Amino acid sequence: MRTELLEALFWIGTFVVFYAYLGYGLLLFACVWVKRHFSKRAPETNILPPVTFIVCAYNEQDWMAQKIANSIALDYPPDLIRFLFVTDGSNDGTDTIVQTYPYPPGIQWQLLHQSERRGKIAAFQRAMLSVQTPIVVSTDANTVVNREAIRRIVGHFADPQVGAVAGEKRISMAERDDASSAGEGIYWKYESTLKKWDAELWSVIGAAGELFAFRTEVYEHVPADTIVEDFYLTMRIAQKGYRVQYEPGAWAAESSSVSVSEELKRKVRIAAGGLQAVARLAPLLNIFRYGVLSFQYISHRVLRWTLAPLLLPVLLLTNVALAASGSALYQVLLLCQVIFYLAALAGYVLERRKMKVKAFFIPYYFCVMNYSMYAGFFRIIRGNQTVLWEKAQRSV
């Protein structure tokens, strides 16, 4: 009986972990393939509504001039776009760069700055008080946005059912980059594919803060202690019945973290924020009320943030017990697990020694992501996670 229980736990856990990371993607593709054959694609539109472009920056002296230049070069009529730069708490001259930048005639811009640092969401909500346009676009200060991004994004708002639009996050990988760029880059390519299919089926499950847009009328106040405000904000919009669309033709590129240890800072914060969001968005777990949105939310996010990380050590321990019983199948499966974790360990050792074998970096990055869920959980329960973001060092 004990063996039967271990086997049941092992195979249920295996299914959940596989489904969370790969199985949902396969099922999602199948659903989208079927939908493509039974629905018509919406015609493209070329609307140009007034837009407010918000950039929140904290101590971005090294990036701010480049960000301003990139922003004002966007292909959008100058009389229809207004730039809001929020530099709250910055003490490295970021606000001075915004004030003294040589803006071309006709550019509408405004600086919002206060000495107190209260976090990104507080800065963003302060900026929202100055918004007078129907559409808001938000982007991070350390990203480069492609010139056509705004035009590509706002076209989706011709559909009244669309409440928000997520752009694509890209990781710029320098040749000298190591495990961070290899793992982070592959992860975001996979995530971008899932976002594209999620949007085709119904809605993107949370936009990344690097580039997203929303209707001003559907915006609501976000609790001041929210850790991943971009995800929470766009999921609340989806919860109201709007779709969050995806536009791969609008992208924001940022360089990879300088090392996995630096990337871990972001991952732990996002993990803590993800767990906080699962608690605050608990009604979305009701698939009988929210239907497809709940299915996507649970499959794409909730399992990765909860059950999947918890089951990984359970799978290893139950596999050891089952292999000890003499079963050849479980011995082979245990060998596969051991090889995977040894590859992750090799990735860690190689990164420390500045050596490049990218095949080892993928399992290493996978383990780092799941470790961050545990670290994020303990930060949450100890109350150690602040809304003040800790910047990870990026490759230049």
MARVEXFI-306287 format. One record per residue (C-alpha): residue in three letters; x, y, z. Coordinates in Angstrom, 3 decimals, padded with zeros to 6 digits. Example, Ala and Ser with C-alpha at 12.3 -4.5 7.8 and 13.67 -1.06 7.14 Angstrom:
+-----+----------+----------+----------+
!   r !       c1 !       c2 !       c3 !
+-----+----------+----------+----------+
! ALA !  012.300 ! -004.500 !  007.800 !
! SER !  013.670 ! -001.060 !  007.140 !
+-----+----------+----------+----------+
This chain:
+-----+----------+----------+----------+
!   r !       c1 !       c2 !       c3 !
+-----+----------+----------+----------+
! MET !  000.000 !  000.000 !  000.000 !
! ARG !  002.857 !  002.358 !  000.833 !
! THR !  004.386 !  001.772 ! -002.603 !
! GLU !  001.068 !  002.480 ! -004.308 !
! LEU !  000.762 !  005.792 ! -002.473 !
! LEU !  004.310 !  006.762 ! -003.419 !
! GLU !  003.642 !  005.878 ! -007.046 !
! ALA !  000.429 !  007.906 ! -007.076 !
! LEU !  002.211 !  010.896 ! -005.528 !
! PHE !  005.110 !  010.590 ! -007.962 !
! TRP !  003.000 !  010.407 ! -011.115 !
! ILE !  000.542 !  013.106 ! -010.035 !
! GLY !  003.503 !  015.344 ! -009.190 !
! THR !  005.189 !  014.535 ! -012.482 !
! PHE !  002.034 !  015.463 ! -014.374 !
! VAL !  001.628 !  018.778 ! -012.520 !
! VAL !  005.278 !  019.793 ! -013.036 !
! PHE !  005.241 !  018.775 ! -016.704 !
! TYR !  001.933 !  020.526 ! -017.294 !
! ALA !  003.033 !  023.730 ! -015.561 !
! TYR !  006.194 !  024.139 ! -017.632 !
! LEU !  005.536 !  022.392 ! -020.949 !
! GLY !  002.161 !  020.660 ! -021.053 !
! TYR !  000.126 !  023.856 ! -020.872 !
! GLY !  002.065 !  025.235 ! -023.827 !
! LEU !  001.229 !  022.140 ! -025.885 !
! LEU ! -002.436 !  022.214 ! -024.877 !
! LEU ! -002.628 !  025.962 ! -025.493 !
! PHE ! -001.199 !  025.563 ! -028.986 !
! ALA ! -003.790 !  022.862 ! -029.757 !
! CYS ! -006.625 !  025.112 ! -028.539 !
! VAL ! -005.335 !  028.034 ! -030.597 !
! TRP ! -004.933 !  025.833 ! -033.682 !
! VAL ! -008.571 !  024.777 ! -033.418 !
! LYS ! -009.727 !  028.363 ! -032.834 !
! ARG ! -007.835 !  029.588 ! -035.911 !
! HIS ! -009.852 !  027.200 ! -038.058 !
! PHE ! -013.217 !  028.305 ! -036.700 !
! SER ! -012.893 !  032.052 ! -036.233 !
! LYS ! -012.089 !  034.978 ! -038.464 !
! ARG ! -009.108 !  037.223 ! -037.793 !
! ALA ! -010.095 !  040.782 ! -036.882 !
! PRO ! -009.218 !  043.365 ! -039.553 !
! GLU ! -006.253 !  045.630 ! -038.845 !
! THR ! -007.035 !  049.206 ! -037.891 !
! ASN ! -005.002 !  052.387 ! -037.874 !
! ILE ! -006.448 !  054.497 ! -035.079 !
! LEU ! -004.282 !  057.198 ! -033.498 !
! PRO ! -005.725 !  058.204 ! -030.118 !
! PRO ! -003.982 !  060.657 ! -027.776 !
! VAL ! -001.488 !  058.792 ! -025.606 !
! THR !  000.396 !  059.466 ! -022.367 !
! PHE !  003.781 !  057.758 ! -022.258 !
! ILE !  004.937 !  057.189 ! -018.663 !
! VAL !  008.524 !  056.392 ! -017.656 !
! CYS !  009.223 !  055.780 ! -013.967 !
! ALA !  012.927 !  055.997 ! -013.148 !
! TYR !  014.881 !  055.652 ! -009.945 !
! ASN !  018.595 !  056.580 ! -010.082 !
! GLU !  018.898 !  055.896 ! -013.817 !
! GLN !  021.621 !  058.431 ! -014.539 !
! ASP !  023.405 !  056.037 ! -016.892 !
! TRP !  020.253 !  055.323 ! -018.935 !
! MET !  018.049 !  058.407 ! -018.733 !
! ALA !  019.398 !  060.422 ! -021.679 !
! GLN !  019.255 !  057.350 ! -023.888 !
! LYS !  015.714 !  056.628 ! -022.696 !
! ILE !  014.522 !  060.155 ! -023.479 !
! ALA !  016.106 !  060.021 ! -026.939 !
! ASN !  014.494 !  056.657 ! -027.614 !
! SER !  011.093 !  057.868 ! -026.375 !
! ILE !  010.851 !  061.075 ! -028.367 !
! ALA !  011.988 !  059.223 ! -031.522 !
! LEU !  008.899 !  057.001 ! -031.455 !
! ASP !  006.861 !  057.085 ! -034.655 !
! TYR !  003.774 !  058.848 ! -033.350 !
! PRO !  002.377 !  062.326 ! -034.056 !
! PRO !  003.977 !  064.733 ! -031.520 !
! ASP !  000.662 !  066.470 ! -030.889 !
! LEU ! -000.907 !  063.149 ! -029.841 !
! ILE !  001.682 !  061.924 ! -027.356 !
! ARG !  002.703 !  063.386 ! -024.015 !
! PHE !  005.732 !  062.147 ! -022.078 !
! LEU !  005.662 !  061.913 ! -018.290 !
! PHE !  009.002 !  061.206 ! -016.606 !
! VAL !  008.719 !  060.340 ! -012.905 !
! THR !  012.003 !  060.330 ! -010.971 !
! ASP !  010.794 !  060.180 ! -007.366 !
! GLY !  013.538 !  059.491 ! -004.854 !
! SER !  016.376 !  059.774 ! -007.370 !
! ASN !  019.453 !  061.443 ! -005.929 !
! ASP !  021.976 !  060.805 ! -008.719 !
! GLY !  020.869 !  063.625 ! -011.056 !
! THR !  018.302 !  061.630 ! -013.060 !
! ASP !  015.758 !  064.445 ! -012.655 !
! THR !  018.335 !  067.007 ! -013.824 !
! ILE !  018.934 !  065.003 ! -016.993 !
! VAL !  015.200 !  065.109 ! -017.726 !
! GLN !  015.017 !  068.858 ! -017.067 !
! THR !  018.044 !  069.825 ! -019.164 !
! TYR !  017.595 !  067.446 ! -022.097 !
! PRO !  017.450 !  069.346 ! -025.448 !
! TYR !  013.912 !  068.415 ! -026.513 !
! PRO !  012.978 !  069.263 ! -030.123 !
! PRO !  010.200 !  071.830 ! -030.639 !
! GLY !  006.707 !  070.396 ! -030.339 !
! ILE !  007.563 !  067.631 ! -027.871 !
! GLN !  005.118 !  067.556 ! -024.941 !
! TRP !  006.896 !  066.475 ! -021.784 !
! GLN !  006.654 !  066.870 ! -018.030 !
! LEU !  008.897 !  065.945 ! -015.115 !
! LEU !  007.415 !  064.743 ! -011.839 !
! HIS !  009.938 !  064.573 ! -009.038 !
! GLN !  009.872 !  064.463 ! -005.260 !
! SER !  012.695 !  063.646 ! -002.905 !
! GLU !  010.837 !  060.908 ! -001.050 !
! ARG !  011.138 !  057.393 ! -002.464 !
! ARG !  007.950 !  055.401 ! -002.038 !
! GLY !  008.306 !  052.774 ! -004.758 !
! LYS !  007.334 !  052.448 ! -008.400 !
! ILE !  003.613 !  051.988 ! -007.880 !
! ALA !  003.388 !  055.188 ! -005.803 !
! ALA !  005.326 !  057.075 ! -008.491 !
! PHE !  003.154 !  055.617 ! -011.233 !
! GLN ! -000.089 !  056.446 ! -009.465 !
! ARG !  001.137 !  059.990 ! -008.933 !
! ALA !  001.682 !  060.222 ! -012.674 !
! MET ! -001.822 !  058.878 ! -013.348 !
! LEU ! -003.263 !  061.953 ! -011.620 !
! SER ! -001.845 !  064.026 ! -014.507 !
! VAL ! -003.170 !  061.809 ! -017.309 !
! GLN ! -005.780 !  063.361 ! -019.583 !
! THR ! -005.593 !  060.946 ! -022.532 !
! PRO ! -007.721 !  057.837 ! -023.184 !
! ILE ! -004.652 !  055.571 ! -023.495 !
! VAL ! -001.632 !  055.197 ! -021.206 !
! VAL !  001.599 !  053.458 ! -022.207 !
! SER !  004.100 !  052.477 ! -019.522 !
! THR !  007.704 !  051.416 ! -019.969 !
! ASP !  010.802 !  050.932 ! -017.816 !
! ALA !  013.652 !  053.417 ! -017.882 !
! ASN !  016.343 !  050.874 ! -018.754 !
! THR !  014.676 !  049.558 ! -021.903 !
! VAL !  014.840 !  050.489 ! -025.580 !
! VAL !  011.452 !  050.549 ! -027.329 !
! ASN !  011.148 !  050.002 ! -031.080 !
! ARG !  010.074 !  053.011 ! -033.139 !
! GLU !  006.720 !  051.545 ! -034.306 !
! ALA !  005.660 !  050.331 ! -030.869 !
! ILE !  002.942 !  052.882 ! -030.052 !
! ARG !  001.241 !  052.620 ! -033.429 !
! ARG !  001.229 !  048.825 ! -033.166 !
! ILE ! -000.160 !  048.862 ! -029.631 !
! VAL ! -002.970 !  051.410 ! -029.994 !
! GLY ! -004.484 !  049.602 ! -032.986 !
! HIS ! -005.785 !  046.934 ! -030.619 !
! PHE ! -007.903 !  049.480 ! -028.756 !
! ALA ! -010.213 !  049.769 ! -031.759 !
! ASP ! -011.796 !  046.673 ! -030.223 !
! PRO ! -013.860 !  047.882 ! -027.230 !
! GLN ! -013.346 !  044.502 ! -025.558 !
! VAL ! -009.600 !  045.152 ! -025.259 !
! GLY ! -008.701 !  046.868 ! -021.999 !
! ALA ! -004.927 !  046.503 ! -022.098 !
! VAL ! -002.127 !  045.497 ! -024.442 !
! ALA !  001.141 !  043.827 ! -023.518 !
! GLY !  004.255 !  044.468 ! -025.565 !
! GLU !  007.033 !  041.944 ! -025.998 !
! LYS !  009.964 !  041.837 ! -023.615 !
! ARG !  013.287 !  041.072 ! -025.280 !
! ILE !  016.626 !  040.301 ! -023.677 !
! SER !  019.677 !  041.718 ! -025.439 !
! MET !  022.361 !  039.062 ! -025.084 !
! ALA !  025.948 !  040.201 ! -025.456 !
! GLU !  028.447 !  037.609 ! -026.634 !
! ARG !  030.235 !  037.708 ! -023.287 !
! ASP !  027.063 !  037.025 ! -021.319 !
! ASP !  026.770 !  033.731 ! -019.483 !
! ALA !  024.124 !  031.740 ! -017.641 !
! SER !  021.997 !  034.795 ! -017.006 !
! SER !  021.601 !  035.745 ! -020.645 !
! ALA !  021.275 !  032.153 ! -021.870 !
! GLY !  018.599 !  031.199 ! -019.340 !
! GLU !  016.831 !  034.549 ! -019.219 !
! GLY !  016.776 !  034.895 ! -023.010 !
! ILE !  015.378 !  031.409 ! -023.621 !
! TYR !  012.845 !  031.832 ! -020.829 !
! TRP !  011.496 !  035.075 ! -022.290 !
! LYS !  011.330 !  033.655 ! -025.819 !
! TYR !  009.189 !  030.834 ! -024.473 !
! GLU !  007.115 !  033.266 ! -022.413 !
! SER !  006.565 !  035.472 ! -025.461 !
! THR !  005.255 !  032.485 ! -027.394 !
! LEU !  002.864 !  031.599 ! -024.577 !
! LYS !  001.682 !  035.205 ! -024.364 !
! LYS !  000.957 !  035.207 ! -028.084 !
! TRP ! -001.105 !  032.022 ! -027.814 !
! ASP ! -002.798 !  033.169 ! -024.589 !
! ALA ! -003.944 !  036.329 ! -026.376 !
! GLU ! -005.258 !  034.306 ! -029.317 !
! LEU ! -007.252 !  032.033 ! -027.037 !
! TRP ! -008.588 !  034.857 ! -024.855 !
! SER ! -006.260 !  037.054 ! -022.779 !
! VAL ! -002.630 !  037.549 ! -021.840 !
! ILE ! -002.069 !  036.520 ! -018.216 !
! GLY ! -000.442 !  039.654 ! -016.858 !
! ALA !  001.714 !  042.129 ! -018.762 !
! ALA !  005.400 !  042.702 ! -018.078 !
! GLY !  006.259 !  046.188 ! -016.866 !
! GLU !  008.861 !  046.720 ! -019.587 !
! LEU !  006.072 !  047.761 ! -022.018 !
! PHE !  002.296 !  047.701 ! -021.675 !
! ALA ! -000.685 !  049.953 ! -022.298 !
! PHE ! -004.233 !  050.269 ! -021.007 !
! ARG ! -007.374 !  052.346 ! -021.292 !
! THR ! -007.350 !  055.151 ! -018.753 !
! GLU ! -011.012 !  054.525 ! -017.966 !
! VAL ! -010.360 !  050.950 ! -016.758 !
! TYR ! -007.454 !  051.899 ! -014.505 !
! GLU ! -007.989 !  051.460 ! -010.788 !
! HIS ! -005.934 !  052.315 ! -007.747 !
! VAL ! -003.424 !  049.589 ! -006.920 !
! PRO ! -002.704 !  048.930 ! -003.210 !
! ALA !  000.465 !  050.772 ! -002.225 !
! ASP !  002.178 !  047.610 ! -000.995 !
! THR !  001.706 !  045.728 ! -004.293 !
! ILE !  005.014 !  044.173 ! -005.352 !
! VAL !  004.361 !  043.293 ! -009.006 !
! GLU !  002.034 !  046.142 ! -009.874 !
! ASP !  002.116 !  045.588 ! -013.652 !
! PHE !  000.855 !  042.010 ! -013.317 !
! TYR ! -001.768 !  042.899 ! -010.711 !
! LEU ! -003.028 !  045.930 ! -012.643 !
! THR ! -003.501 !  044.078 ! -015.938 !
! MET ! -005.055 !  041.034 ! -014.246 !
! ARG ! -007.595 !  043.275 ! -012.520 !
! ILE ! -008.468 !  044.686 ! -015.937 !
! ALA ! -008.951 !  041.128 ! -017.247 !
! GLN ! -011.016 !  040.260 ! -014.165 !
! LYS ! -013.441 !  043.029 ! -015.132 !
! GLY ! -014.151 !  041.196 ! -018.389 !
! TYR ! -011.727 !  042.983 ! -020.713 !
! ARG ! -009.142 !  041.189 ! -022.806 !
! VAL ! -005.434 !  041.855 ! -022.433 !
! GLN ! -004.032 !  041.577 ! -025.939 !
! TYR ! -000.458 !  040.905 ! -027.036 !
! GLU !  001.534 !  042.845 ! -029.634 !
! PRO !  004.888 !  041.244 ! -030.552 !
! GLY !  005.463 !  044.070 ! -033.025 !
! ALA !  005.881 !  046.409 ! -030.047 !
! TRP !  008.894 !  045.431 ! -028.013 !
! ALA !  011.100 !  046.704 ! -025.237 !
! ALA !  014.645 !  045.373 ! -025.091 !
! GLU !  016.833 !  045.349 ! -022.009 !
! SER !  020.238 !  043.836 ! -021.430 !
! SER !  020.511 !  040.652 ! -019.424 !
! SER !  021.528 !  040.660 ! -015.775 !
! VAL !  025.294 !  040.718 ! -015.355 !
! SER !  025.125 !  037.387 ! -013.483 !
! VAL !  022.601 !  034.862 ! -012.221 !
! SER !  023.125 !  036.143 ! -008.680 !
! GLU !  022.039 !  039.606 ! -009.884 !
! GLU !  019.101 !  038.115 ! -011.797 !
! LEU !  018.118 !  036.281 ! -008.610 !
! LYS !  017.353 !  039.654 ! -006.985 !
! ARG !  014.623 !  040.212 ! -009.566 !
! LYS !  013.384 !  036.638 ! -009.462 !
! VAL !  012.922 !  036.599 ! -005.693 !
! ARG !  011.060 !  039.905 ! -005.794 !
! ILE !  008.829 !  038.694 ! -008.642 !
! ALA !  008.230 !  035.413 ! -006.824 !
! ALA !  007.169 !  037.237 ! -003.675 !
! GLY !  004.932 !  039.476 ! -005.760 !
! GLY !  003.473 !  036.505 ! -007.596 !
! LEU !  002.490 !  034.794 ! -004.358 !
! GLN !  001.022 !  038.065 ! -003.091 !
! ALA ! -000.973 !  038.378 ! -006.320 !
! VAL ! -002.303 !  034.805 ! -006.056 !
! ALA ! -003.734 !  035.677 ! -002.643 !
! ARG ! -005.192 !  039.012 ! -003.772 !
! LEU ! -006.615 !  037.602 ! -006.995 !
! ALA ! -008.150 !  034.558 ! -005.283 !
! PRO ! -011.554 !  035.051 ! -006.982 !
! LEU ! -009.880 !  034.333 ! -010.327 !
! LEU ! -009.367 !  030.739 ! -009.199 !
! ASN ! -013.125 !  030.225 ! -009.644 !
! ILE ! -013.223 !  028.678 ! -013.105 !
! PHE ! -017.030 !  028.490 ! -012.986 !
! ARG ! -017.204 !  032.292 ! -012.852 !
! TYR ! -014.255 !  033.329 ! -015.020 !
! GLY ! -014.076 !  030.361 ! -017.390 !
! VAL ! -011.227 !  030.506 ! -019.896 !
! LEU ! -009.471 !  033.313 ! -018.008 !
! SER ! -009.283 !  031.140 ! -014.868 !
! PHE ! -008.037 !  028.180 ! -016.892 !
! GLN ! -005.257 !  030.310 ! -018.385 !
! TYR ! -004.389 !  031.983 ! -015.078 !
! ILE ! -004.141 !  028.731 ! -013.124 !
! SER ! -002.266 !  026.900 ! -015.881 !
! HIS !  000.189 !  029.643 ! -016.820 !
! ARG !  000.897 !  031.320 ! -013.494 !
! VAL ! -000.614 !  029.796 ! -010.357 !
! LEU !  000.853 !  026.306 ! -010.824 !
! ARG !  004.319 !  027.731 ! -011.511 !
! TRP !  004.141 !  029.909 ! -008.423 !
! THR !  002.741 !  027.289 ! -006.048 !
! LEU !  002.452 !  023.543 ! -006.680 !
! ALA !  005.226 !  023.043 ! -009.240 !
! PRO !  008.107 !  024.343 ! -007.064 !
! LEU !  006.731 !  022.467 ! -004.046 !
! LEU !  006.561 !  019.194 ! -005.978 !
! LEU !  010.121 !  019.212 ! -007.345 !
! PRO !  011.760 !  017.972 ! -004.102 !
! VAL !  008.808 !  015.619 ! -003.551 !
! LEU !  009.443 !  014.057 ! -006.965 !
! LEU !  013.104 !  013.507 ! -006.156 !
! LEU !  012.446 !  011.947 ! -002.742 !
! THR !  009.619 !  009.672 ! -003.911 !
! ASN !  011.721 !  008.645 ! -006.919 !
! VAL !  014.568 !  007.640 ! -004.596 !
! ALA !  012.202 !  005.526 ! -002.498 !
! LEU !  010.648 !  003.864 ! -005.543 !
! ALA !  014.019 !  003.213 ! -007.167 !
! ALA !  015.195 !  001.531 ! -003.966 !
! SER !  012.431 ! -001.051 ! -004.396 !
! GLY !  014.294 ! -002.395 ! -007.430 !
! SER !  012.057 ! -001.085 ! -010.223 !
! ALA !  014.111 ! -000.509 ! -013.389 !
! LEU !  011.675 !  002.213 ! -014.574 !
! TYR !  012.089 !  004.295 ! -011.429 !
! GLN !  015.848 !  003.746 ! -011.446 !
! VAL !  016.057 !  005.163 ! -014.969 !
! LEU !  013.831 !  008.087 ! -014.017 !
! LEU !  015.965 !  008.754 ! -010.950 !
! LEU !  019.085 !  008.705 ! -013.108 !
! CYS !  017.471 !  011.330 ! -015.387 !
! GLN !  016.697 !  013.538 ! -012.386 !
! VAL !  020.218 !  013.169 ! -011.014 !
! ILE !  021.734 !  014.055 ! -014.402 !
! PHE !  019.501 !  017.133 ! -014.644 !
! TYR !  020.478 !  018.440 ! -011.211 !
! LEU !  024.144 !  017.652 ! -011.801 !
! ALA !  023.894 !  019.684 ! -015.031 !
! ALA !  022.408 !  022.542 ! -012.990 !
! LEU !  025.266 !  022.250 ! -010.501 !
! ALA !  027.761 !  022.255 ! -013.375 !
! GLY !  026.101 !  025.412 ! -014.702 !
! TYR !  026.565 !  027.056 ! -011.316 !
! VAL !  030.243 !  026.061 ! -011.102 !
! LEU !  030.946 !  027.170 ! -014.670 !
! GLU !  029.274 !  030.532 ! -014.118 !
! ARG !  031.407 !  031.121 ! -011.040 !
! ARG !  034.490 !  030.379 ! -013.149 !
! LYS !  033.290 !  032.567 ! -016.066 !
! MET !  033.191 !  029.586 ! -018.432 !
! LYS !  030.570 !  029.132 ! -021.183 !
! VAL !  028.727 !  025.850 ! -021.718 !
! LYS !  025.183 !  027.027 ! -022.369 !
! ALA !  023.711 !  023.503 ! -022.263 !
! PHE !  024.293 !  023.564 ! -018.492 !
! PHE !  022.914 !  027.059 ! -018.023 !
! ILE !  019.318 !  026.089 ! -018.866 !
! PRO !  018.883 !  023.558 ! -016.011 !
! TYR !  020.772 !  025.955 ! -013.744 !
! TYR !  018.402 !  028.816 ! -014.589 !
! PHE !  015.407 !  026.494 ! -014.096 !
! CYS !  016.622 !  025.634 ! -010.595 !
! VAL !  017.288 !  029.303 ! -009.820 !
! MET !  013.720 !  030.208 ! -010.839 !
! ASN !  012.247 !  027.566 ! -008.565 !
! TYR !  014.569 !  028.407 ! -005.695 !
! SER !  013.391 !  032.005 ! -005.987 !
! MET !  009.828 !  030.855 ! -005.286 !
! TYR !  010.922 !  029.470 ! -001.911 !
! ALA !  012.957 !  032.590 ! -001.141 !
! GLY !  010.045 !  034.802 ! -002.183 !
! PHE !  007.649 !  032.832 !  000.007 !
! PHE !  009.817 !  033.282 !  003.095 !
! ARG !  010.184 !  036.995 !  002.357 !
! ILE !  006.420 !  037.326 !  002.238 !
! ILE !  005.711 !  035.503 !  005.481 !
! ARG !  008.519 !  037.356 !  007.278 !
! GLY !  007.356 !  040.690 !  005.896 !
! ASN !  010.808 !  041.397 !  004.457 !
! GLN !  009.759 !  042.192 !  000.886 !
! THR !  009.479 !  045.921 !  000.260 !
! VAL !  007.854 !  047.653 ! -002.701 !
! LEU !  011.129 !  049.556 ! -003.165 !
! TRP !  012.773 !  047.623 ! -005.960 !
! GLU !  016.386 !  046.471 ! -005.703 !
! LYS !  017.914 !  046.985 ! -009.127 !
! ALA !  019.868 !  044.097 ! -010.633 !
! GLN !  023.080 !  045.044 ! -012.378 !
! ARG !  022.634 !  044.775 ! -016.140 !
! SER !  025.141 !  044.028 ! -018.861 !
! VAL !  026.137 !  047.104 ! -020.824 !
+-----+----------+----------+----------+
